[in-house]
Amino acid sequence: MKKLIVVLIVFFSFNAVAQPDSTVVLSYQDFINIVVSEHPFAKTADIKINEGEATLLYAKGAFDPKVYTVVGQKYFNGDQYYSKIDGGLKIPTWFGIELQGGYEQNKGTYLNPENNTPGSGLLYGGISVTAGQGLLIDKRRAELKKAHLFQQVSKLERQIILNDLVFTAGTTYWSWFKSYNTLLVFNEATRLAEERFDAVKSGANFGDRPAIDTLEARIQVLNRTLGLQQAEVDFKNASVLLSIYLWADGVVPLEIADGTIPESIENIEAIGTNPSFLLQIDSMINNHPALNQSRYAIDQLEIDQRLKRNQLLPVVNLKYNPITEYVGGESFGNFSANNYIWGLEFQMPILLRKERGSLSLTALKIKEDNLKLDNMQEVVRYKVISAWNFWSATKDQIDLYAETVENANNLLEGERRLFNLGESSLFMVNSREVGYINTQLKFIELLTKNRNAELATVYELGNLANN
């Protein structure tokens, strides 16, 4: 770590470039905060939560009490053939029992006798019970259970969307960071090459340097200028790409302002891995949103399986409604246990081939999805461990490469002193300088890889949205 600090000090003493007053630093965390709060995909992720709540509300609607009224009348040739009025309230319950109460008044010259009611009408109330199919579970209860699961799935979908968004945005930021610091290296290298060319040219004019050295110095200026131009293009393109992730309220695309730069490399340290990570990997993988999403999908299939297993039972519906005449404003003054309506419905397919086939298909689907889940879990484990290994390797490489950068700088400084004393050649100085430039670029690349490797590891865990 001491070597790394020394390298950073040397690195920036070589690359210090004055920034204009208008320079604005966009830190990684500020950038990610903007993306997570303003990007259209982030808004889409929030919509997923609303979809889950709306789906649950829709499923609960199947248990809403219902007020009903049915009126039917017929008139012909001045006669009222019939007038039928029936209204009331139905209250479904969770246990497959439906409560009902209402009022019925029918009259007319040609009214079917079974529909006759007293002049003041009849009050009725009672229950309907499913004693067979639908006793333990029915479609309404199954849909409500699945809606509760879907609400959890929608939260996981939001997490997955944000996980993908933060990963792509994060890697884009570090590419921008790399291109900017590469630009700084070529900017300083070009400045030094131009200064050396002027000094060599002046020395050649006074006879202190061979004239051929001016040609070599000029070649270095041209090469560095070419590298600088390419670095400028790369930084501009990286800035444009970064702008893709900058939005206002998810609807107004923004452009990154001129003079905006990433965090200074002095403030960016290589991040190391935690040795205890591998001990916690099972629990972290177990909470992966994609895996939990698959588990909830299997849970929904198991609800369907219960429903289809219940459909093997016969349909047995019982209905009992006591009735009483509405007289003198008293509803139950004439109530009698002998006045009631009741009914029984029974039906059942003899072979049950449709029901048994549907149940078998659902069981096979559950088995298939469980196998896919087992495989997905191992794939996630591999990707997480692979990303973690790469992350760990980049930290080791940076620690190791710190000595290379320091040694390359020492060689360059030594060669410059020899050159100034007339004991070295311009070729050797240029060679050492090229070597030092390459080590700087490699150092920037390794630091970028380290940050991307950390992102990749947390991304494979599906946990970037929570960081």
C-alpha positions in Angstrom: 0.0 0.0 0.0 2.9 2.4 0.7 4.3 1.7 -2.7 0.9 2.5 -4.2 0.7 5.8 -2.4 4.2 6.7 -3.6 3.2 5.8 -7.2 0.2 8.0 -7.0 2.3 10.9 -5.8 4.9 10.4 -8.6 2.1 9.9 -11.1 0.4 13.2 -10.4 3.6 15.2 -10.0 4.2 14.1 -13.6 0.6 14.7 -14.8 -0.5 17.7 -12.9 -2.5 19.8 -15.3 -4.1 23.0 -14.3 -7.9 22.9 -14.7 -10.0 25.9 -15.6 -12.3 27.5 -13.0 -15.3 26.1 -14.8 -14.3 22.5 -14.2 -16.9 20.4 -12.4 -16.1 17.1 -10.8 -18.8 14.4 -11.2 -18.1 11.7 -8.6 -19.1 8.1 -9.2 -21.6 8.1 -6.3 -23.2 11.3 -7.4 -23.5 10.0 -11.0 -25.1 6.7 -9.8 -27.5 8.6 -7.5 -28.7 10.7 -10.5 -29.1 7.5 -12.6 -31.1 5.6 -10.0 -33.4 8.6 -9.3 -33.9 10.1 -12.8 -33.2 7.4 -15.5 -36.3 6.2 -17.5 -35.4 2.6 -16.5 -35.4 3.6 -12.9 -38.9 5.0 -13.4 -39.9 1.8 -15.1 -38.6 -0.1 -12.1 -40.9 1.9 -9.8 -43.8 1.2 -12.1 -43.3 -2.5 -11.4 -44.1 -1.9 -7.7 -47.4 -0.1 -8.7 -48.2 -3.1 -11.0 -47.9 -5.5 -8.1 -50.1 -3.3 -5.9 -52.7 -3.0 -8.7 -52.7 -6.7 -9.3 -53.3 -7.4 -5.7 -56.1 -4.9 -5.6 -57.7 -6.5 -8.7 -57.6 -10.0 -7.0 -59.1 -8.7 -3.8 -62.0 -7.3 -5.9 -63.3 -10.9 -6.3 -64.3 -10.8 -2.6 -66.1 -7.4 -2.8 -69.7 -7.4 -1.6 -72.2 -6.9 -4.5 -75.5 -5.1 -4.6 -77.8 -6.4 -7.2 -81.2 -5.5 -8.6 -83.2 -7.3 -11.3 -86.4 -5.8 -12.7 -88.5 -7.4 -15.4 -92.0 -6.3 -16.6 -94.2 -7.2 -19.5 -97.3 -5.2 -20.8 -99.5 -6.2 -23.7 -103.0 -5.0 -24.7 -103.3 -3.0 -21.5 -102.6 -6.0 -19.3 -99.6 -6.4 -17.0 -98.4 -9.8 -17.8 -95.9 -9.8 -15.1 -93.7 -7.6 -12.9 -90.7 -9.1 -11.2 -88.5 -7.2 -8.8 -85.5 -8.8 -7.0 -82.7 -7.0 -5.3 -80.3 -7.6 -2.5 -76.7 -8.0 -1.3 -74.2 -10.8 -1.8 -71.1 -11.1 0.4 -68.5 -13.7 -0.7 -66.1 -14.9 2.1 -62.7 -16.5 2.1 -64.0 -19.9 3.1 -66.1 -20.6 0.0 -69.3 -19.5 1.7 -71.5 -16.8 0.2 -73.9 -14.8 2.4 -77.0 -13.4 0.7 -79.9 -11.2 1.6 -82.6 -9.5 -0.4 -86.1 -8.5 -1.2 -88.4 -10.0 -3.9 -91.8 -8.7 -5.1 -93.6 -10.3 -8.1 -97.1 -9.8 -9.5 -99.0 -10.0 -12.8 -101.8 -11.6 -14.6 -99.7 -14.2 -16.3 -97.0 -14.6 -13.6 -95.6 -18.1 -13.3 -97.2 -19.4 -10.1 -93.8 -20.4 -8.6 -92.8 -16.7 -8.6 -95.9 -15.6 -6.7 -95.1 -13.4 -3.6 -97.4 -11.7 -1.1 -98.4 -8.2 -2.0 -95.9 -6.7 0.3 -93.1 -8.9 -1.1 -90.7 -11.4 0.6 -87.5 -10.8 2.5 -85.0 -13.6 2.2 -81.5 -14.3 3.5 -79.2 -17.2 3.7 -76.0 -18.9 2.6 -74.5 -20.8 -0.3 -71.9 -23.4 0.5 -69.5 -25.3 -1.8 -69.2 -28.7 0.0 -67.1 -30.4 -2.6 -65.0 -28.8 -5.3 -64.0 -25.3 -4.1 -64.3 -26.1 -0.3 -60.6 -25.7 0.5 -59.6 -23.5 -2.5 -61.2 -22.0 -5.5 -60.2 -19.8 -8.4 -60.8 -16.6 -6.4 -58.7 -17.6 -3.5 -56.0 -19.0 -5.8 -55.8 -15.8 -7.7 -55.5 -13.7 -4.5 -52.7 -16.0 -3.2 -50.9 -15.6 -6.6 -51.5 -11.8 -6.5 -49.7 -11.7 -3.1 -46.8 -13.6 -4.7 -46.8 -11.3 -7.8 -46.5 -8.3 -5.5 -43.2 -9.8 -4.2 -42.2 -10.7 -7.7 -42.7 -7.1 -8.8 -40.3 -5.9 -6.1 -37.7 -8.4 -7.4 -38.3 -7.2 -11.0 -37.6 -3.7 -9.8 -34.4 -4.9 -8.1 -33.3 -6.7 -11.3 -33.9 -3.7 -13.5 -32.0 -1.4 -11.2 -29.2 -4.0 -10.9 -28.7 -4.0 -14.7 -29.0 -0.2 -14.9 -26.4 0.5 -12.2 -24.0 -2.1 -13.7 -24.1 -0.6 -17.2 -24.0 2.9 -15.9 -21.2 2.1 -13.5 -19.0 0.5 -16.2 -19.6 3.4 -18.4 -18.5 5.8 -15.7 -15.2 3.9 -15.2 -14.6 3.9 -19.0 -15.1 7.7 -18.9 -12.6 7.8 -15.9 -10.1 5.8 -17.9 -10.4 7.9 -21.0 -10.0 11.1 -19.1 -6.8 10.0 -17.2 -5.4 8.6 -20.4 -6.0 12.1 -21.9 -4.0 13.6 -19.0 -1.1 11.2 -19.6 -0.9 12.1 -23.4 -1.4 15.8 -22.7 1.6 15.9 -20.3 3.6 13.6 -22.5 3.0 15.8 -25.6 3.9 19.0 -23.6 7.2 17.4 -22.4 8.0 16.2 -26.0 7.4 19.7 -27.4 9.6 21.3 -24.7 12.4 18.8 -25.4 12.1 19.4 -29.1 12.6 23.1 -28.6 15.5 22.6 -26.3 17.2 20.1 -28.7 16.6 22.4 -31.6 18.1 25.3 -29.7 21.1 23.2 -28.7 21.6 22.0 -32.3 21.6 25.7 -33.5 24.4 26.4 -31.0 26.3 23.2 -31.9 25.7 21.6 -28.5 23.5 18.8 -30.0 23.8 16.8 -33.2 21.3 18.0 -35.8 19.9 14.5 -36.1 18.6 14.7 -32.6 16.1 17.4 -33.8 14.6 14.8 -36.2 14.2 12.2 -33.5 12.7 14.8 -31.1 10.3 15.9 -33.8 9.2 12.3 -34.5 8.4 12.0 -30.7 6.3 15.2 -30.9 4.3 13.9 -33.8 3.8 10.5 -32.2 2.7 12.1 -28.9 0.4 14.5 -30.7 -1.2 11.6 -32.6 -1.8 9.8 -29.3 -3.2 13.0 -27.7 -5.7 13.5 -30.6 -6.9 9.9 -30.2 -7.2 10.3 -26.5 -9.3 13.5 -27.0 -11.6 11.7 -29.3 -11.9 8.7 -26.9 -12.7 11.1 -24.0 -15.3 13.0 -26.1 -17.0 9.7 -27.1 -16.9 8.5 -23.5 -18.6 11.7 -22.4 -21.3 11.4 -25.0 -21.9 7.8 -23.9 -22.1 8.9 -20.3 -24.8 11.4 -21.2 -27.1 8.5 -22.1 -27.6 7.9 -18.4 -28.3 11.5 -17.4 -31.9 12.4 -17.4 -34.3 14.8 -15.7 -37.4 13.1 -14.2 -37.1 10.2 -16.7 -38.4 12.3 -19.6 -35.8 15.0 -20.4 -32.4 13.7 -21.7 -29.4 15.7 -20.5 -26.0 16.3 -22.0 -22.9 16.4 -19.9 -21.6 19.9 -19.5 -18.3 21.0 -21.0 -15.6 21.0 -18.3 -17.2 18.1 -16.4 -14.6 15.5 -15.4 -14.6 12.3 -13.3 -13.1 11.9 -9.8 -9.3 12.5 -9.6 -7.3 9.3 -9.7 -5.7 10.5 -6.4 -9.1 9.9 -4.7 -9.6 6.5 -6.3 -8.0 3.6 -4.5 -7.9 0.0 -5.5 -10.6 -2.0 -3.6 -9.6 -5.3 -2.1 -11.8 -8.3 -1.5 -12.9 -9.6 1.9 -11.6 -13.1 2.7 -14.9 -13.8 4.6 -16.8 -13.4 1.3 -16.6 -17.0 0.3 -17.9 -18.1 3.7 -21.1 -16.0 3.1 -21.5 -16.8 -0.5 -24.3 -19.4 0.0 -26.6 -17.0 1.9 -25.9 -14.1 -0.6 -26.6 -16.4 -3.6 -29.8 -17.6 -1.9 -31.1 -14.0 -1.8 -30.4 -13.4 -5.5 -33.5 -11.7 -7.0 -33.6 -13.8 -10.1 -33.5 -17.0 -8.0 -36.2 -15.7 -5.7 -38.2 -14.8 -8.7 -38.0 -18.4 -10.0 -39.0 -19.6 -6.5 -42.1 -17.4 -6.5 -43.0 -18.7 -10.0 -42.8 -22.2 -8.6 -45.0 -21.2 -5.6 -47.6 -19.9 -8.1 -47.5 -23.2 -9.9 -48.0 -25.0 -6.6 -51.1 -22.9 -6.0 -52.4 -24.0 -9.4 -51.6 -27.5 -8.5 -53.7 -27.3 -5.3 -56.5 -25.8 -7.3 -56.4 -28.5 -10.0 -56.2 -31.2 -7.3 -59.3 -29.8 -5.8 -61.0 -30.1 -9.2 -60.8 -33.8 -8.8 -63.6 -33.5 -6.2 -67.3 -33.5 -7.3 -69.2 -30.2 -7.5 -71.5 -30.0 -4.5 -73.3 -26.7 -3.9 -75.8 -26.3 -1.1 -78.1 -23.3 -0.8 -80.5 -22.4 2.0 -82.5 -19.2 2.2 -85.2 -18.6 4.9 -87.9 -16.3 3.7 -90.4 -14.1 5.4 -93.2 -11.8 4.4 -92.7 -8.0 4.9 -95.8 -6.9 6.8 -96.4 -3.6 8.6 -92.8 -2.5 8.5 -91.7 -5.5 10.5 -89.2 -7.7 8.7 -89.3 -10.8 10.9 -92.7 -10.6 12.5 -94.0 -13.5 10.4 -90.8 -15.5 10.4 -91.2 -19.2 10.4 -88.7 -22.0 10.1 -91.1 -23.7 7.6 -90.6 -20.9 5.1 -87.4 -21.3 3.1 -85.8 -22.0 -0.2 -83.1 -24.6 -0.5 -81.2 -26.3 -3.3 -78.6 -28.9 -4.1 -76.3 -29.2 -7.1 -74.1 -32.2 -7.8 -72.0 -33.0 -10.8 -68.8 -34.9 -11.5 -67.1 -36.3 -14.7 -66.9 -40.1 -14.6 -63.3 -40.5 -15.9 -61.8 -37.2 -14.9 -59.3 -37.4 -17.7 -59.2 -33.6 -18.3 -58.6 -32.9 -14.6 -56.0 -35.6 -14.1 -54.2 -34.6 -17.3 -54.1 -31.0 -16.3 -52.8 -31.9 -12.8 -50.1 -34.1 -14.3 -49.0 -31.3 -16.6 -48.7 -28.9 -13.7 -46.7 -31.4 -11.6 -44.3 -31.9 -14.5 -43.9 -28.1 -15.0 -43.1 -27.8 -11.3 -40.5 -30.5 -11.5 -39.0 -28.9 -14.7 -38.8 -25.5 -13.1 -37.2 -26.9 -9.9 -34.5 -28.5 -12.1 -34.0 -25.2 -13.9 -33.7 -23.4 -10.6 -31.0 -25.8 -9.3 -29.0 -25.2 -12.5 -29.5 -21.5 -12.3 -28.3 -21.5 -8.8 -25.0 -23.2 -9.8 -24.6 -20.8 -12.8 -25.0 -17.9 -10.4 -22.5 -19.4 -8.0 -20.0 -19.8 -10.8 -20.4 -16.3 -12.1 -20.1 -14.8 -8.6 -17.0 -16.8 -7.7 -15.4 -16.1 -11.2 -16.1 -12.3 -10.8 -14.7 -12.4 -7.2 -11.6 -14.1 -8.4 -11.0 -11.5 -11.1 -11.6 -8.7 -8.6 -9.1 -10.2 -6.2 -6.6 -10.7 -9.0 -6.9 -7.0 -10.1 -6.1 -5.8 -6.6 -3.0 -8.1 -6.4 -1.9 -6.9 -9.9 -2.2 -3.2 -8.9 -0.2 -3.8 -5.7 2.4 -5.6 -7.8 2.4 -3.1 -10.6 2.9 -0.2 -8.2 6.6 -1.2 -8.0 6.8 -1.3 -11.8 5.5 2.3 -12.2 7.9 3.5 -9.5 10.9 1.8 -11.1 10.0 3.2 -14.5 9.8 6.7 -13.1 13.2 6.2 -11.4 14.7 5.0 -14.6 13.3 8.0 -16.5 14.6 10.5 -13.9 18.0 8.9 -13.9 18.2 8.9 -17.7 17.2 12.6 -17.8 20.0 13.5 -15.4 22.5 11.6 -17.6 21.2 13.3 -20.7 21.6 16.7 -19.1 25.2 15.8 -18.2 25.8 14.7 -21.8 26.3 11.0 -20.8 23.1 9.7 -22.4 21.4 10.0 -25.8 18.0 11.4 -26.7 17.0 7.9 -27.9 17.5 6.5 -24.4 15.5 9.3 -22.8 12.7 8.8 -25.2 12.8 5.1 -24.7 12.6 5.5 -20.9 9.8 8.1 -21.3 7.8 5.8 -23.5 8.2 3.0 -21.0 7.0 5.2 -18.2 4.0 6.4 -20.3 3.0 2.8 -21.0 3.2 1.9 -17.3 1.0 4.8 -16.4 -1.6 3.7 -19.0 -1.4 0.2 -17.7 -1.9 1.4 -14.1 -5.0 3.4 -15.2 -6.3 0.2 -17.0 -5.7 -2.0 -13.9 -7.5 0.5 -11.6 -10.4 0.7 -14.0 -10.6 -3.1 -14.1 -10.5 -3.3 -10.3 -13.5 -1.0 -10.1 -15.4 -2.8 -12.8 -14.6 -6.2 -11.2 -16.1 -5.0 -7.9 -19.2 -3.9 -9.9 -19.4 -7.2 -11.7 -19.2 -9.2 -8.4 -22.0 -7.3 -6.7 -23.9 -7.4 -10.0 -23.7 -11.2 -10.3 -25.1 -11.3 -6.7 -28.0 -9.1 -8.0 -27.4 -6.6 -5.2 -26.2 -3.4 -6.9 -29.6 -1.8 -6.4 -29.1 -2.1 -2.6 -25.6 -0.6 -2.5 
